[in-house]
Amino acid sequence: MLLARRYLVTAPGLISLVRRGRGYCWTRAGGMGSHPKLAKRALETETPVMVEIQKLMRGTKDAISLAQGVVYWQPPEEALQKVKDLVWDPSISRYGADEGLPELRQALIDKLQRENNLNKSSVMVTAGANQAFVNLVLMLCDPGDSVVMFAPYYFNAYMSFQMTGITNILVGPTDPNTLQPDAEWLEKTLSNNPVPKLVTVVNPGNPSGAYIPETLLQKISDLCKRAGSWLVIDNTYEYFMYDGLKHSCIEDNHIVNVFSFSKAYGMMGWRVGYIAYPEAVDGFAAQLLKVQDNIPICASIIGQRLALHSLEVGPEWIRERVQDLVKNRELLVKALSPLGQDAVRGGEGAIYLWAKLPDKFSDDYQVVKWLVRKHHVVLIPGAASGCPGHIRISFGGLKEADCEVAAYRLRKGLEELVRDGMVE
Ligand SMILES: Cc1ncc(COP(=O)(O)O)c(C=O)c1O
């Protein structure tokens, strides 16, 4: 896997984009007005790819999105009905406990035991899994520490490291076929001095949709334990598994698991996620609370109530919807066929396929822009995940009929790309 990153845009006014290290960042060019400098931690953080993609979409009438990592469904109806009646309850408008509503935390501890075989974990409820991850980076890493992730990586995790002062992000390779993390590379890297403070994986993966079997997860965990590194596992797509594959979690005193309600229960805008952390580690809860109290104080109370009522509906509700996504995945695998049989990878889990563009199209951002302009279909450039020359295709956000339209446009666009290039 090639390790580099490049997606960008023109910025208005004072700010210009410069190449720095492996990526591009906004920097102040000077000029109009006078004011203090903006923080390097922000300027040197990558530009969020989703924001750029949304701009692209806004500029194109009738564009259909295979870009954003979303699902097309709404939360369970009975859960929505229950929170509808709650809005007048004064407790909804007050702050709640930093770590989450006690009833929700208890329900999550039960769920972790019942479904994830996590029996020694405490829970903090957060405003989504992204905030959970930032909390963890802030409490587990110091500026200047090194951390490990694997390409193609989840772009927001990369940005969380950058903006919290972690400049030494070691990006490891994945197997070119399975897209699973390379454990041999990890073993070597964890023998560095100083030892990387934290290793993170997403299972199943964003942007690849590749899943990490339990044996490999355990091996990664053993290596981290031996080296004295934290292992943070993002299980946002725990229910999104296909073809009989099973997601599994592991626990130990050096492991932290992150979860989200966003995709499973169609609750993206309600902002609820949670951290399952080892209760036996002294001081973990106390340090985590400091970060939480200074970012959201607590996750939205009505969001937590909806999460609680959604949990009551249970995982079968999710699995039925997830199984329906198989048809979307099939449609899009076919649509990607102009790229050649070996070009398409991943998709065993999550809501993503990952594809390699022909060698001469190493500028994936240009290809994505061309596909939007000419064929009105939107994807994510692989450079945003450290792998230029690739594209991420999301199959969760559209109902089957809309997905058929998107697949038709994508196929037509890719056929043209391969045959004639990016002709306007
Ligand atoms: C791997 C991964 N982690 C975290 C998130 C963010 O989830 P949340 O909405 O819970 O913040 C996403 C969303 O796309 C994701 O793909």
Ligand as a Chemical Component Dictionary entry (heavy atoms), coordinates in Angstrom:
data_LIG
# 
_chem_comp.id                   LIG 
_chem_comp.type                 NON-POLYMER 
_chem_comp.pdbx_formal_charge   0 
_chem_comp.three_letter_code    LIG 
# 
loop_
_chem_comp_atom.comp_id 
_chem_comp_atom.atom_id 
_chem_comp_atom.alt_atom_id 
_chem_comp_atom.type_symbol 
_chem_comp_atom.charge 
_chem_comp_atom.model_Cartn_x 
_chem_comp_atom.model_Cartn_y 
_chem_comp_atom.model_Cartn_z 
_chem_comp_atom.pdbx_ordinal 
LIG C1 C1 C 0 -14.499 3.961 11.985 1  
LIG C2 C2 C 0 -15.359 5.088 12.424 2  
LIG N1 N1 N 0 -15.232 5.548 13.669 3  
LIG C3 C3 C 0 -15.983 6.562 14.102 4  
LIG C4 C4 C 0 -16.903 7.169 13.273 5  
LIG C5 C5 C 0 -17.690 8.322 13.790 6  
LIG O1 O1 O 0 -18.821 7.836 14.425 7  
LIG P1 P1 P 0 -19.726 8.778 15.329 8  
LIG O2 O2 O 0 -20.823 9.280 14.464 9  
LIG O3 O3 O 0 -20.213 7.857 16.415 10 
LIG O4 O4 O 0 -18.850 9.867 15.858 11 
LIG C6 C6 C 0 -17.066 6.728 11.972 12 
LIG C7 C7 C 0 -18.027 7.384 11.063 13 
LIG O5 O5 O 0 -17.954 7.293 9.870  14 
LIG C8 C8 C 0 -16.268 5.658 11.536 15 
LIG O6 O6 O 0 -16.371 5.186 10.288 16 
# 
loop_
_chem_comp_bond.comp_id 
_chem_comp_bond.atom_id_1 
_chem_comp_bond.atom_id_2 
_chem_comp_bond.value_order 
_chem_comp_bond.pdbx_ordinal 
LIG C1 C2 SING 1  
LIG C2 N1 SING 2  
LIG C2 C8 DOUB 3  
LIG N1 C3 DOUB 4  
LIG C3 C4 SING 5  
LIG C4 C5 SING 6  
LIG C4 C6 DOUB 7  
LIG C5 O1 SING 8  
LIG O1 P1 SING 9  
LIG P1 O2 DOUB 10 
LIG P1 O3 SING 11 
LIG P1 O4 SING 12 
LIG C6 C7 SING 13 
LIG C6 C8 SING 14 
LIG C7 O5 DOUB 15 
LIG C8 O6 SING 16 
# 
